[in-house]
């Protein structure tokens, strides 16, 4: 993890950095958490790290684990399935609304440009780029699509779940073969949105999210893998503590 710059909102930024580390497997499921070490790694005092860990505990991304203290939570396949059921409905709605707005000429050039650039950034990533780069690009693309929909409630609703969804993304995007498939699907969704094909965009978004959810569930159930390619703590040697 890269050190943080000494800027305001350190708690939020420490939280985001820790979410990313959990999503890409830098902090593995079952791994012990030590505030002092995290503070040194991020270049901040214990206070923002302590507050950030409290937020992660509320989000169930870290948990108390007896004498081991605070550890990174394992991935719950049931939780993943539930999240993708909701996300599928919201993504399909967002794509339909965005295409309808395009057809009605209610999308400005800035919105189109932001979505197009988000797509281009993802397509430009090399297949061997770090998984975190793909997670960040994926989030940026979907956030741009939500904004194109004109329905702020969609983006606000998904925002609360991004920490868990990022872990799910990591489970799929750790596989280099999945990366071009994901971005080809993104490209098709945006093409249909920008041509004003509401029905087509809705179906493409639904297929995309359904497939992502199914692929994540398959990996978690068959391979017992957590994001970042680290085996679930119950099925691997204990990870070294973060000290």
C-alpha positions in Angstrom: 0.0 0.0 0.0 1.3 3.5 -0.9 1.8 6.0 1.9 -1.0 8.7 2.1 -0.3 12.3 1.5 -0.8 14.5 4.6 -4.1 16.0 3.5 -7.6 16.5 5.1 -10.1 13.7 5.4 -7.5 11.2 6.4 -10.0 8.9 8.0 -12.0 8.6 4.8 -8.8 8.2 2.7 -7.4 5.6 5.2 -10.7 3.7 5.0 -10.7 3.7 1.2 -7.0 2.5 1.1 -7.8 -0.3 3.5 -10.9 -1.3 1.5 -8.7 -1.5 -1.6 -6.2 -3.6 0.2 -8.9 -6.0 1.3 -10.4 -6.1 -2.2 -7.2 -7.0 -4.0 -6.0 -9.4 -1.4 -3.1 -7.3 0.1 -4.9 -7.8 3.4 -6.0 -11.4 3.1 -9.1 -13.0 4.7 -8.2 -14.1 8.2 -5.1 -11.9 8.4 -4.5 -10.2 11.7 -4.7 -6.4 11.8 -2.3 -4.3 13.8 -3.0 -0.6 13.9 0.6 0.5 14.4 1.8 -1.3 11.3 -1.0 0.0 9.2 -0.3 3.5 10.4 3.4 3.1 9.4 2.4 1.7 6.0 0.0 4.5 5.3 2.2 7.2 6.8 -0.4 8.4 9.3 -1.0 8.3 13.0 -3.0 5.6 14.7 -6.1 7.8 15.1 -7.3 7.9 11.5 -6.4 4.1 11.2 -8.4 3.4 14.3 -11.4 5.3 13.0 -11.1 3.6 9.6 -11.0 0.2 11.2 -14.1 1.0 13.2 -15.9 1.8 9.9 -14.7 -1.5 8.4 -15.9 -3.4 11.4 -19.4 -1.8 11.1 -19.3 -2.9 7.4 -18.3 -6.4 8.5 -15.1 -6.3 6.4 -13.0 -6.9 9.6 -14.1 -8.7 12.8 -13.0 -9.6 16.3 -11.5 -13.0 16.3 -10.9 -14.0 20.0 -7.3 -13.8 21.1 -6.1 -13.0 17.6 -7.8 -9.7 17.9 -9.1 -7.9 14.8 -8.8 -9.9 11.5 -10.0 -9.5 7.9 -13.4 -11.1 7.5 -13.8 -14.0 5.1 -16.1 -13.7 2.1 -19.7 -14.8 2.6 -21.0 -16.4 -0.6 -24.6 -15.8 0.6 -23.9 -12.2 1.1 -22.4 -12.0 -2.4 -25.4 -13.6 -4.0 -27.7 -11.2 -2.2 -25.7 -8.1 -3.2 -25.7 -9.2 -6.9 -29.4 -9.7 -6.9 -29.9 -6.1 -5.9 -27.1 -4.8 -8.1 -28.5 -6.6 -11.1 -31.8 -4.8 -10.7 -30.2 -1.4 -10.2 -27.7 -1.7 -13.0 -30.4 -2.8 -15.5 -32.5 0.2 -14.4 -29.6 2.6 -14.7 -28.8 1.4 -18.2 -32.4 1.8 -19.3 -32.8 5.2 -17.8 -29.5 6.4 -19.3 -30.5 5.2 -22.8 -33.9 6.8 -22.4 -32.3 10.1 -21.5 -29.9 9.9 -24.5 -32.9 9.2 -26.8 -34.7 12.2 -25.3 -31.5 14.3 -25.8 -31.3 15.0 -22.0 -27.7 13.9 -21.6 -25.1 16.7 -21.9 -21.7 16.4 -23.6 -20.0 16.2 -20.2 -21.9 13.1 -19.1 -21.2 11.4 -22.4 -17.5 12.3 -22.3 -17.1 11.0 -18.7 -18.7 7.7 -19.5 -16.7 7.3 -22.7 -13.4 8.2 -21.0 -14.2 5.7 -18.2 -14.7 3.0 -20.8 -11.5 3.9 -22.7 -9.5 3.8 -19.5 -10.6 0.3 -18.7 -10.1 -0.9 -22.3 -6.6 0.6 -22.2 -5.5 -1.5 -19.2 -3.1 -4.3 -20.0 -4.4 -7.7 -19.1 -1.4 -8.1 -16.6 -2.2 -4.8 -14.8 -2.7 -5.1 -11.0 -6.2 -6.3 -10.0 -6.7 -3.0 -8.1 -6.4 -1.0 -11.3 -9.2 -3.1 -12.9 -11.4 -2.8 -9.7 -11.0 1.0 -9.8 -11.7 1.3 -13.5 -14.8 -1.0 -13.1 -16.1 1.2 -10.3 -15.5 4.4 -12.3 -17.3 3.0 -15.4 -20.4 2.0 -13.4 -20.4 5.2 -11.4 -20.4 7.1 -14.7 -23.3 5.0 -16.0 -25.3 5.7 -12.8 -24.8 9.4 -13.3 -26.0 9.1 -16.9 -29.2 7.6 -15.6 -30.1 10.9 -13.9 -31.3 8.9 -10.9 -29.1 9.9 -7.9 -30.7 7.3 -5.7 -29.1 4.5 -7.7 -25.6 5.8 -7.2 -26.3 6.6 -3.5 -27.7 3.1 -2.9 -24.8 1.3 -4.6 -22.2 3.5 -2.9 -22.9 2.0 0.5 -22.2 -1.5 -0.9 -19.0 -0.6 -2.9 -16.6 -2.0 -0.3 -18.3 -5.5 -0.5 -18.7 -5.3 -4.3 -15.1 -4.4 -4.7 -14.2 -7.7 -2.9 -16.5 -9.5 -5.3 -14.9 -7.8 -8.3 -11.5 -8.8 -7.1 -12.6 -12.5 -7.0 -13.4 -12.3 -10.8 -10.8 -9.7 -12.0 -7.9 -11.6 -10.5 -8.3 -13.9 -13.5 -6.6 -12.3 -16.5 -8.9 -14.2 -18.9 -12.0 -12.6 -17.3 -10.7 -9.0 -17.8 -11.3 -8.6 -21.5 -14.7 -10.3 -21.2 -15.8 -7.8 -18.5 -14.7 -4.8 -20.6 -16.2 -6.1 -23.8 -19.5 -6.3 -21.9 -19.0 -2.7 -20.6 -18.4 -1.6 -24.2 -21.6 -3.2 -25.4 -23.6 -1.6 -22.6 -22.3 1.9 -23.3 -22.8 1.5 -27.0 -26.5 0.6 -26.5 -26.9 3.4 -24.0 -25.4 6.1 -26.3 -27.5 4.9 -29.2 -30.6 5.3 -27.1 -31.6 1.6 -27.2 -33.2 1.4 -23.7 -34.4 -2.2 -24.0 -31.0 -3.4 -25.4 -29.0 -1.5 -22.8 -31.2 -2.9 -20.0 -30.7 -6.5 -21.2 -27.0 -6.1 -21.7 -26.5 -4.6 -18.2 -28.6 -7.4 -16.7 -26.6 -10.1 -18.5 -23.3 -8.5 -17.4 -24.2 -8.3 -13.7 -25.8 -11.7 -13.7 -22.7 -13.2 -15.2 -20.4 -11.4 -12.8 -22.5 -12.6 -9.8 -22.5 -16.2 -11.1 -18.8 -16.2 -11.8 -18.0 -14.8 -8.3 -20.2 -17.4 -6.6 -18.7 -20.2 -8.7 -15.1 -19.2 -7.7 -16.0 -18.9 -4.0 -17.9 -22.2 -3.9 -15.7 -24.4 -6.2 -12.2 -23.0 -5.5 -12.8 -21.6 -2.1 -10.9 -18.5 -3.1 -11.1 -15.1 -1.7 -10.4 -11.8 -3.6 -6.7 -11.5 -4.6 -6.3 -15.3 -5.0 -5.7 -15.9 -1.3 -7.3 -19.1 0.0 -10.0 -18.7 2.6 -8.5 -18.8 6.1 -10.2 -22.1 6.9 -8.5 -23.8 4.0 -5.0 -22.4 4.1 -2.1 -21.9 6.5 -2.7 -18.8 8.7 -1.5 -15.6 7.0 1.3 -13.8 8.7 0.2 -11.0 11.0 0.4 -7.4 9.9 2.6 -6.1 12.6 
